[in-house]
Amino acid sequence: MTMLEVNNLSVNYMCDLDEGEIALNAVDDISFKLDPGCSLGLVGESGCGKTTIMLALMRLLPEAGRIVSGQVLYNNCDLLHLSEAEMCGVRWADISMIFQGAMNSLNPVRTIESQIVEALMIHKQVETRSKARQRTADLLKLVGIAPERGKQYPHQYSGGMRQRAIIAMALSCNPKVLVADEPTTALDVMIQAQITELLKNLQRELGLTLILVTHDLGVVAEICDDVMVMYGGKVAEYGSTDTIYNTAKHPYTRRLLKAFPDIDNLDADLVSIPGVPPRLDDLPLGCRFSPRCHVSKDYCKKDQPRLVELEDGHYVACHLYSRK
């Protein structure tokens, strides 16, 4: 049974320009599904819509954000049709999120323990504050932090410890789905490896369904069952991790992989992708990757490619395959 299913999700941001208010299409017709205990990695350059999808899923878009169309089904319940009060009951308890930038997600003038206790009490996960403190101690141990350090403030933690504390808070209400938005950003390589290993172990031990938003293809390969490659707010390629890493078809996916060091082939040259991602107010008419694509044809600049299934579960949006 599918636990989480996103169907044809589109999100706009309303922007005031000299010519008046216009809608900028940040996410365009995105679909994916996740079975219980499975993991999905969302990858792509900055501005491709990864975080917008997660904020839409959680109904936490900024004021300018508008969900134009689509469904977000959690156990067959469309979260987009829930009232805000009903959605508050879903957040943390059913679907929880690790936000990007741990230091910005923590209140600097409150102890780590008090912040986790607050989440537990608000969502009525425990009956008394003393039980909440015990639960907090257990959560801190689960993520590798000594319980007594819960009395400390965020500035007394290293970057890696703050990220672990955020993970503990996200797990406080026993969610079924965990959304992790760039959980290793701004951490050094050793700490990134520790956080990656922690997430992998927690998913296995707790049976979490995981969505991982990241630029790091190595983290995705380590954790995720499936990968969705995004570009310009659209899906470029979607399939199992093995399929994407071993038999990628989309020119963008191939270039991304070539831009990332391969530990099994250290002599391979790294290849950069020329140009920059498109601006939301100046999206290409045809394939959004066509201005940077080394195999682009004239029709690529005029027509958007369809997302076609090449084989079971492997989808590609490229005229190399959709025009066959």
Order of alpha helices (4+ residues) and beta strands (2+ residues): beta-beta-beta-alpha-beta-beta-alpha-beta-alpha-alpha-alpha-alpha-beta-alpha-beta-alpha-beta-beta-alpha-alpha-beta-beta-alpha
